[in-house]
Amino acid sequence: MTTKPMAILFLCALCCTRVFSQDYFYNNRYYDKDFLFEINASAGAINCLTDLGGRSGEGKGFLKDLNLVNTKFSGGISTGFVYLYTLGARLEFNAGTITASDNILKSEQSTGGINRYKRNLQFRSNIYELLLLVEYYPLSHLLFNNDKRSRFSPYITGGIGIFHFNPQAYLHNESINLQPLHTEGQGFTEYGNRAPYKLTQVNFPVGAGIKYELSPLCNLRIEVLHRITTTDYLDDVSTRYIDPSLFQKYLSPEKAGLAMQLHDRQGEIDPAHIAQPGSIRGGNAKNDSFFTLQFKIGIIVGRKLR
């Protein structure tokens, strides 16, 4: 006789537990939700690590070769959610400009720096990207509980993205697209292992940040996000110089003339320079990459007045 009433009470308890898990106190003015949605706007800096420019001495690995002079502005927007302050995801669009120039090493005295300066190559490229990122807040159980709520939330993030770039160089104060010039013989029969590179490619962003809850409806972030790319041609430089006579064989007269001037610019510094096909133009041991340091302001959607 008592089994049926007890079962009904048990089911009611489960239902009540589920209901109250969806709405709980954030503070004395707001309810909280398991899922909180955010809309963010961001602004900050972008820089790149490519074959060009760099710091003094021989080319070094990763941040050791980063030259802060090349830092430019970047910005973006995103939307996403966080579940129980622990796991989140967001879709993000960013735009910025990356640039590098061997001329930055003009006063360099080391052999490696002098050689890079004499190479005399430079580029700039606008970057447009769309990212799908996952966020993980490893300290959420320590920082957020029923008794005390911290405003700071460190997190790590990573995901996948698609980005578009278009390396250009200045010639007589005119910006020239480099990819159509096949400056390293990409696609030429004589260099069959050098395929033409695509201007839209995949990247893999990884990074970390700290979120600060300014109010129940607004938060601030600072985030570093590094992009691992699948190309060594962000700067149109990767391997060795080619025989310049091949430009006339494969390109239109106009493009061949531009390629002759832009694939090897050492003569602009040393008029006695003679092009040497097969000599080193860049290094293809590692792909190029770029990264951002951004400040973000977010609007929180999901909390409601009590």
C-alpha positions, -999 to 999 in steps of 0.1 A, spaced: 0 0 0 29 24 7 50 16 -24 30 36 -49 28 69 -28 66 66 -21 73 62 -59 52 92 -67 70 113 -41 104 101 -55 95 111 -90 83 145 -78 116 150 -60 135 143 -92 114 167 -112 118 194 -86 156 188 -85 157 192 -123 137 224 -122 157 241 -95 190 231 -113 179 253 -142 173 284 -121 194 293 -90 205 324 -72 234 344 -88 230 372 -62 201 390 -45 190 405 -78 195 378 -105 188 342 -111 215 321 -129 213 295 -156 232 264 -164 238 278 -199 249 315 -202 252 330 -236 276 358 -245 281 383 -273 316 397 -274 335 425 -292 373 425 -292 402 448 -301 439 443 -297 472 435 -315 483 410 -342 517 399 -351 533 371 -371 562 347 -373 574 342 -409 607 340 -428 610 377 -431 623 403 -407 627 390 -372 651 400 -345 689 404 -345 712 376 -353 704 343 -370 668 333 -373 656 319 -340 627 297 -330 592 309 -322 589 340 -300 627 345 -299 625 358 -334 595 380 -328 599 417 -336 573 439 -319 577 467 -344 555 446 -368 526 447 -344 493 459 -360 457 464 -349 432 435 -349 395 433 -340 366 409 -340 332 398 -328 320 365 -314 291 347 -299 290 316 -277 280 300 -244 294 287 -212 279 256 -194 281 257 -156 311 280 -157 332 250 -168 329 243 -205 321 267 -233 322 272 -271 322 303 -293 321 312 -330 344 342 -337 353 364 -366 386 384 -366 403 407 -390 438 423 -390 469 430 -409 502 412 -407 535 425 -420 573 419 -419 603 434 -437 640 425 -439 647 463 -439 640 462 -401 675 447 -397 693 476 -414 715 483 -384 722 447 -376 759 437 -373 758 399 -371 764 379 -402 729 363 -401 712 397 -396 732 413 -424 723 385 -448 686 389 -440 688 426 -445 705 422 -479 677 398 -490 656 429 -488 621 412 -490 590 425 -474 553 418 -473 519 428 -459 487 409 -458 452 414 -445 439 385 -425 402 375 -422 393 345 -402 363 325 -388 371 304 -357 352 277 -338 367 276 -303 361 255 -272 368 270 -238 377 251 -206 377 267 -171 399 243 -150 394 262 -118 356 267 -120 348 243 -91 372 263 -69 362 298 -80 325 293 -83 304 277 -55 273 284 -35 292 302 -8 316 325 -26 319 336 -62 351 349 -77 350 375 -104 381 361 -121 380 329 -143 412 317 -161 406 295 -191 423 277 -219 409 275 -254 415 258 -288 397 248 -319 398 251 -357 394 280 -381 395 290 -417 413 322 -428 420 342 -459 453 360 -466 469 377 -496 506 386 -494 515 418 -511 547 438 -516 553 475 -524 570 484 -557 572 521 -567 546 529 -540 522 504 -555 509 473 -537 514 442 -558 498 408 -552 526 382 -549 507 349 -552 499 353 -589 536 359 -597 548 324 -586 579 340 -572 594 306 -561 583 287 -592 551 273 -577 534 252 -604 563 254 -628 573 221 -644 609 226 -634 598 228 -598 573 200 -596 575 197 -558 563 233 -553 525 235 -557 508 269 -559 495 279 -525 459 287 -518 449 320 -502 422 305 -481 434 278 -456 428 261 -423 444 271 -390 444 257 -355 441 283 -328 453 276 -292 455 300 -264 445 311 -229 428 340 -212 413 354 -180 377 365 -177 365 391 -152 329 396 -144 323 433 -143 286 429 -135 259 402 -138 254 414 -174 289 422 -185 324 407 -185 359 416 -196 386 393 -210 422 394 -220 432 366 -243 463 354 -262 455 332 -292 482 316 -314 473 302 -349 491 272 -361 488 273 -399 492 247 -427 512 270 -450 547 285 -452 536 312 -476 520 338 -454 549 360 -466 552 344 -500 587 331 -489 595 295 -482 625 279 -500 651 288 -527 655 312 -556 646 300 -591 659 306 -626 643 340 -633 641 333 -671 613 309 -663 589 338 -655 588 347 -692 580 311 -700 550 307 -677 537 342 -671 523 370 -691 548 398 -700 533 421 -674 534 395 -646 568 383 -657 582 418 -654 568 422 -619 581 387 -608 616 396 -621 616 426 -598 600 411 -567 613 376 -564 649 388 -558 653 424 -545 690 422 -534 700 444 -563 682 473 -548 708 473 -520 738 459 -539 737 469 -576 765 444 -583 743 415 -571 738 387 -596 709 363 -590 719 328 -581 692 302 -588 691 276 -560 705 299 -533 685 302 -500 655 325 -501 636 312 -470 634 282 -447 606 256 -451 614 236 -419 584 252 -401 552 267 -413 544 304 -407 521 314 -379 503 345 -364 488 354 -331 467 380 -314 465 396 -280 430 410 -275 408 427 -250 372 416 -251 340 430 -237 310 407 -234 273 410 -228 259 381 -209 225 367 -219 207 342 -197 205 358 -163 172 372 -153 158 394 -126 145 377 -95 
